[in-house]
């Protein structure tokens, strides 16, 4: 029976990217990609597990603006460079057409490495973040 269930498993991948002129856009490069696996457990063929990564690069012009602003103000501040996220999720079917989906995300350089609003006088950026979430879906 486990072999039959394994044949119902399905692996899917995705990759997306975009580029925009840096002189007009704060984020000039964006990439994301991931893998999902339907039926990761033989006894739960309708469950789906996934992992994904996303990356947004702050344009060199926007980073140069941050350096210029710090120089004019005579203060140190973080220079924006990128924001990235790594995510794991698992969607399980609780009942027919009812799903729960927890996820865990690790966000690197939230906001692109902006100064922390909790201490505006500080030269520290917003710290990396670990985020836990839960979604439920009912199809009818």
C-alpha positions as CSV (number, residue, x, y, z in Angstrom):
1,X,0.0,0.0,0.0
2,X,2.8,2.4,0.8
3,X,4.2,1.9,-2.7
4,X,0.9,2.7,-4.3
5,X,0.6,5.9,-2.2
6,X,4.2,6.9,-3.2
7,X,3.2,6.8,-6.9
8,X,0.5,9.4,-6.1
9,X,3.2,11.7,-4.7
10,X,4.0,14.8,-6.7
11,X,7.1,17.1,-6.7
12,X,6.7,20.6,-8.1
13,X,9.3,23.4,-8.4
14,X,9.0,27.1,-9.2
15,X,11.4,29.8,-9.9
16,X,10.6,33.5,-10.6
17,X,12.7,36.5,-11.2
18,X,12.4,40.1,-12.2
19,X,14.8,43.0,-12.9
20,X,14.0,46.7,-12.9
21,X,16.1,49.8,-13.6
22,X,17.8,50.8,-10.3
23,X,17.6,54.5,-11.0
24,X,13.8,54.4,-10.7
25,X,13.2,51.5,-8.4
26,X,14.3,50.7,-4.8
27,X,14.4,47.0,-5.5
28,X,16.1,46.3,-8.8
29,X,16.4,42.5,-8.6
30,X,14.0,40.0,-7.2
31,X,14.3,36.2,-7.2
32,X,12.3,33.5,-5.5
33,X,12.0,29.7,-5.9
34,X,10.9,26.7,-4.1
35,X,9.8,23.1,-4.0
36,X,6.5,21.5,-2.9
37,X,5.9,17.8,-2.4
38,X,2.4,16.4,-2.3
39,X,2.0,13.2,-0.3
40,X,5.2,13.3,1.7
41,X,3.7,10.7,4.1
42,X,2.3,7.6,2.5
43,X,-0.7,7.5,4.8
44,X,-1.5,11.2,4.1
45,X,-1.6,11.5,0.3
46,X,-3.4,14.9,0.3
47,X,-0.9,16.7,2.5
48,X,1.7,19.1,0.9
49,X,5.1,20.1,2.3
50,X,7.1,23.0,0.8
51,X,10.3,25.0,1.2
52,X,11.0,28.3,-0.6
53,X,13.5,31.2,-0.7
54,X,13.0,34.8,-1.8
55,X,15.6,37.5,-2.3
56,X,15.1,41.2,-3.1
57,X,18.2,43.4,-3.8
58,X,18.2,47.1,-3.0
59,X,19.4,49.0,-6.0
60,X,22.9,50.5,-5.9
61,X,21.4,53.9,-6.4
62,X,19.2,53.5,-3.3
63,X,22.2,52.3,-1.3
64,X,24.2,55.3,-2.5
65,X,21.4,57.6,-1.4
66,X,21.6,56.1,2.1
67,X,25.4,56.7,2.2
68,X,24.9,60.3,0.9
69,X,22.2,60.9,3.5
70,X,24.4,59.7,6.3
71,X,27.3,61.8,5.1
72,X,25.2,65.0,4.9
73,X,23.6,64.3,8.3
74,X,27.1,63.5,9.8
75,X,25.7,60.3,11.4
76,X,26.2,56.6,10.9
77,X,23.2,54.6,9.7
78,X,22.7,51.2,8.2
79,X,22.8,51.1,4.4
80,X,20.1,49.2,2.7
81,X,21.3,46.2,0.7
82,X,18.8,43.3,0.5
83,X,16.0,41.4,2.1
84,X,15.7,37.6,2.0
85,X,13.4,35.0,3.4
86,X,13.5,31.2,3.9
87,X,10.2,29.5,4.4
88,X,9.0,26.0,5.3
89,X,5.4,25.0,5.3
90,X,3.2,21.9,5.7
91,X,-0.4,21.8,4.6
92,X,-2.4,18.9,6.1
93,X,-6.0,17.9,5.4
94,X,-8.0,17.9,8.6
95,X,-11.3,16.8,6.9
96,X,-12.6,16.8,3.3
97,X,-11.8,20.2,1.9
98,X,-10.5,21.6,5.2
99,X,-6.8,22.3,5.6
100,X,-4.4,23.6,8.3
101,X,-1.1,25.1,7.1
102,X,1.6,26.1,9.6
103,X,4.6,27.9,8.3
104,X,8.0,29.1,9.6
105,X,9.9,31.9,8.0
106,X,13.3,33.3,8.7
107,X,13.6,36.9,7.4
108,X,17.1,38.3,6.8
109,X,17.5,42.1,6.8
110,X,13.8,43.0,7.2
111,X,13.0,46.1,5.2
112,X,16.3,45.7,3.4
113,X,18.5,46.6,6.4
114,X,16.7,49.7,7.5
115,X,17.4,51.5,10.9
116,X,15.5,50.1,13.8
117,X,12.5,52.3,14.6
118,X,12.7,51.2,18.3
119,X,15.9,53.2,18.6
120,X,16.2,55.8,15.8
121,X,19.4,57.2,17.2
122,X,21.1,53.8,17.0
123,X,23.2,52.7,14.1
124,X,21.7,49.2,14.4
125,X,19.3,47.9,11.7
126,X,16.1,46.0,12.3
127,X,17.3,42.5,13.4
128,X,16.6,39.3,11.5
129,X,13.3,37.8,12.4
130,X,11.9,34.3,12.9
131,X,8.1,34.3,12.1
132,X,5.6,31.5,12.8
133,X,2.2,31.5,11.1
134,X,-0.9,29.4,10.7
135,X,-3.5,29.4,8.0
136,X,-6.7,27.4,7.6
137,X,-8.6,26.9,4.4
138,X,-12.1,25.6,3.8
139,X,-13.1,24.8,0.2
140,X,-16.8,24.8,-0.6
